[in-house]
Amino acid sequence: MITATMKHVMYTDESKKYLKKKISEGKKYQQAIRSIGRHLVRVIWKMIQNNRDYEIR
C-alpha cells in the first residue's frame, strides 16, 4: 500500500498538495505518506460500499 500511495502522490496533484500540507504541519515524509494511504483506504472502502468508480474532483 505504501508503494501504491507513493506512486499515487507522484501522479495526482491533489495528493501532492495533501503531502505538502502534512509536511508543513510538521509530519515527516513517511508519516505523511501513511496519512495519505489511510485516506486512500477510506476512499477505496467507500467506493466498494457504494459500487462507484474512482473520480478525481
Beta strands, then each sheet from edge to edge (+ up, - down):
end
